[in-house]
């Protein structure tokens, strides 16, 4: 005699979906917390377990949505036990516990500290920035600017003053298949099973010498050279070294504009505290007489 086949329990399926979603969200959340910044991940074709940054983010987003939907359905299927429990608590005249108020107070405190970027919550943000920055131990591995992999070879050469004919010849000599100057670094890298970083490494030293400079850079030149290069994630001392400026001199120039800073402070939090952008701080360090714009409302 065969045993009747048990019907699929939708309620159990939903309960398991909540569990699996929570586990996947835990893993993807940790991965997204430690993976490198996007400009580095795209530049180096970073991947973990065969998944790149966008794929990890996609999995996290989809299972986040699944967790919300499954959680709502789980509450729907268990609505009667849930309301019965509430009725029993209310019927017994049980007052809200100290634990309820303690948990609510803790959640609100974390929310406020996160919004205001204050310790100890800010330490979590600092650790996140440190872990992401730790993927790049050599500044030459950084892209010259954000999403440089999307630039065409001609566009990259124009922005960075590279000798385009020599760049094409260098890539050809290295055995890379390049269809023309309108190829992006990403297309060249994909076609040749390499990374945009490796492609750029072959041509980055082919810069056309600039005419002798008779004075300091203009604000426009500073922005054109350094905007989108990720300086906001570096400490003030690291930024000063990157742009060829002494740390003490950088601190003095910021102080002259009324901005107190520390060598180990990261540029982006410093800029946010001053109500300006990181590139404004860099202009204040490199362009004599430049005054960062006043914060909105001042």
Phi, psi and omega in degrees: 000126182276143178282131180302138181287127182288137180290148178294128180268111180296325179299319179292321178301314180297318180298318179292323178299321176300317181294311182295321179297318179297318181294315180295318179297325177297314181293310182294326177297318178294319180296314180294334179290325187255346184293158184293164177301154184305319183298327179279319181299316180288326183292325185254001186055046180300141175207158177220127183056033177083002181248136177271183185302313182295324180290319176298317180295322179296316178298317180298316181295315183294318180285337172295316176296318179297321180297319180294312181294314181295322177297319179294318178293323178299318177294321179298313182290338181248025184295318181296311176300326180294313180291327178296319179297316180297319180297320179295320179294317180291320180297328180277002179055042179276123180283153175307134185282163175298328179298322178299311181293324179295316180293321178296316179297320179295317180296317179294322179296317179296321179299313181294316180296325179291318180294320183272356180056055183243153176296152359274355181297323180298337178295326177295319178294319180297318178297320177301314180295321180295315181295319180293320180288336183292344179291337181247104179264348180238116182304335181289347178277349179288145173293151181294337175197167184299134179056039176296337180295340179273352180283145172288162178300320179293318180295319178297316180297321181292318183289322184260007180057047176267150177282103186299311179302318179293324179296315178298320180294321180295319179292322178294320179295331179278000177084017181270137178277114179236126184276344180160174183293348178270000171293135173279161178298326179295317179296318178297316182296313181297318182295331185250016176054047178222199182240156174303326179299317180293324178295313182296326181299334181283342188234356188293338181269008183264035182288138176284126182303134177281152174299149180306131180276134180262355181199183180291164180291157175274162176304322180295322179292321178298316181293318181297325183277322192246348180297134178079014182262006176080019180295335181298337180274352182267159175285164181300320179296320179292322179295315180301317179294322181296324184262007177075037181236142177292144181299316180297321180293321178297316179297320181294319181291324176292319179298326179296336177264011178079021181249108178277131184218165177238148182303326183272004181277136179286147189294321184293310177300324178297317179295319180296322179294327180274353180076026180229188178257159177303323181291331175295320178296321179295320177298320179296330180279328189256337185249107180303135178084354179286132178244121179302146180297149179291148177301153180303133178097349180273000000 
